[in-house]
């Protein structure tokens, strides 16, 4: 741990480290019925992912009627899920504003 005093759990915060591996760098498994990870923040992004040559965030579910990735916004001007291709500025979102689904490919908007 990079120079921070450990708390009662044995981890120090903020925690920052790095490694090089061909497998998972961090792996958790909950054999119970609760969540695997809960993150709450009051001022910025709760979980942020960036994939160099892979997927930034990947969500999957094998539960009947369940989502691999779920997003919700409690603000009327927010979106539940938003995606963007930064190489061409195409973007789209689900559950935002006046549209259930919205997309912009730079030439024409698609809504539904």
C-alpha positions in Angstrom: 0.0 0.0 0.0 1.5 3.2 -1.1 2.4 5.0 2.1 -1.1 5.3 3.7 -1.8 4.1 7.3 -4.1 1.0 7.4 -7.5 1.3 9.0 -9.4 -1.4 10.9 -10.1 -3.4 7.8 -6.4 -3.6 6.9 -6.8 -1.4 3.8 -5.6 2.1 3.6 -7.6 4.8 1.8 -7.2 6.2 -0.7 -5.8 3.0 -2.2 -3.7 3.1 -5.3 -1.5 0.5 -6.8 -0.6 -1.3 -10.0 0.6 -4.6 -11.4 1.0 -6.6 -14.6 -0.9 -9.9 -15.0 -2.5 -12.0 -17.7 -5.4 -12.9 -15.4 -7.8 -10.8 -13.4 -6.1 -8.1 -11.4 -9.0 -7.9 -8.9 -11.5 -10.7 -8.4 -14.4 -11.0 -5.9 -17.0 -13.7 -5.6 -20.0 -13.5 -3.4 -21.6 -17.0 -2.9 -24.5 -15.4 -0.9 -27.5 -13.4 -2.2 -26.1 -9.9 -1.7 -24.3 -7.6 -4.1 -20.7 -8.1 -5.2 -19.7 -4.5 -4.9 -21.5 -1.3 -3.9 -19.9 2.1 -4.5 -21.4 5.4 -3.4 -20.0 8.8 -4.1 -21.4 12.3 -3.6 -19.4 14.3 -6.1 -18.1 12.3 -9.0 -18.3 9.0 -11.0 -18.9 6.0 -8.7 -17.3 3.5 -11.0 -15.2 4.3 -14.1 -13.7 1.9 -16.6 -11.4 2.2 -19.5 -10.2 -0.6 -21.7 -7.1 -0.1 -23.8 -7.9 -2.7 -26.4 -10.9 -4.3 -24.6 -14.2 -3.3 -23.3 -14.4 -0.4 -20.8 -17.4 -1.8 -18.8 -19.0 -5.2 -19.5 -22.1 -6.3 -17.8 -23.8 -9.7 -18.1 -26.7 -11.5 -16.5 -28.0 -15.0 -16.6 -31.1 -14.2 -14.6 -34.5 -14.4 -16.3 -35.7 -10.9 -17.1 -32.6 -9.3 -15.7 -30.2 -6.8 -17.4 -26.5 -7.2 -18.0 -26.2 -3.4 -17.5 -28.8 -1.2 -15.9 -28.8 2.6 -15.7 -31.2 5.0 -14.1 -31.4 8.7 -13.6 -33.6 10.4 -11.1 -33.2 13.8 -12.8 -35.7 14.8 -15.6 -32.9 16.0 -17.9 -30.6 13.0 -17.2 -30.3 9.7 -19.1 -30.5 6.2 -17.9 -27.7 5.0 -20.2 -25.6 7.0 -22.6 -23.0 5.9 -25.1 -20.6 7.7 -27.4 -18.1 6.8 -30.1 -15.4 9.4 -29.6 -13.8 8.8 -33.1 -16.9 10.1 -35.0 -19.0 11.8 -32.2 -21.9 9.4 -32.8 -23.9 9.0 -29.6 -27.1 7.7 -28.2 -29.0 7.3 -25.0 -31.8 5.4 -23.3 -34.5 6.8 -21.0 -33.7 10.5 -21.3 -35.6 13.7 -21.8 -38.6 13.2 -24.1 -37.3 10.0 -25.8 -37.1 6.4 -24.7 -34.3 5.8 -27.3 -32.3 8.6 -29.0 -29.3 8.4 -31.4 -27.3 10.9 -33.4 -25.0 9.7 -36.2 -24.0 13.2 -37.3 -26.2 13.1 -40.4 -29.7 12.3 -39.0 -31.1 11.8 -35.5 -33.0 8.6 -34.7 -35.6 8.6 -32.0 -38.2 6.3 -30.7 
